[in-house]
Amino acid sequence: MSAKRFIQLFICYAISMIVAILLTDLFNFSSPIAYLVVASIIGYVVITVPLTIMTLLKIKINKKIERF
């Protein structure tokens, strides 16, 4: 795996954590367990979208390269 891919993954992870914390703070949970569960679910959903898009783009680029 290249350094570029590691940087992309780190950026996606950091953004997903920031979004998850900001969205979870809107709900004002009194229980720390509920806060962690909701933040984890939101973070998971937020990180899967860009990672799936990046994977599909990588596959598409690799198929174009194989044609030539």
QUICORHU-V435242 format. One record per residue. N is the residue number from 1. RES is the residue in one small letter. PHI is phi as a letter, one per 40 degrees, with the letter a starting at -180 (none if undefined). Layout:
# QUICORHU-V435242
n=<N & N>
res=<RES & RES>
phi=<PHI & PHI>
This chain:
# QUICORHU-V435242
n=<1 & 2 & 3 & 4 & 5 & 6 & 7 & 8 & 9 & 10 & 11 & 12 & 13 & 14 & 15 & 16 & 17 & 18 & 19 & 20 & 21 & 22 & 23 & 24 & 25 & 26 & 27 & 28 & 29 & 30 & 31 & 32 & 33 & 34 & 35 & 36 & 37 & 38 & 39 & 40 & 41 & 42 & 43 & 44 & 45 & 46 & 47 & 48 & 49 & 50 & 51 & 52 & 53 & 54 & 55 & 56 & 57 & 58 & 59 & 60 & 61 & 62 & 63 & 64 & 65 & 66 & 67 & 68>
res=<m & s & a & k & r & f & i & q & l & f & i & c & y & a & i & s & m & i & v & a & i & l & l & t & d & l & f & n & f & s & s & p & i & a & y & l & v & v & a & s & i & i & g & y & v & v & i & t & v & p & l & t & i & m & t & l & l & k & i & k & i & n & k & k & i & e & r & f>
phi=<none & c & c & c & c & c & c & c & c & c & c & c & c & c & c & c & c & c & c & c & c & c & c & c & c & c & c & f & c & c & c & c & c & c & d & c & c & c & c & c & c & c & c & c & c & c & c & c & c & c & c & c & c & c & c & c & c & c & c & c & c & c & c & c & c & c & c & c>
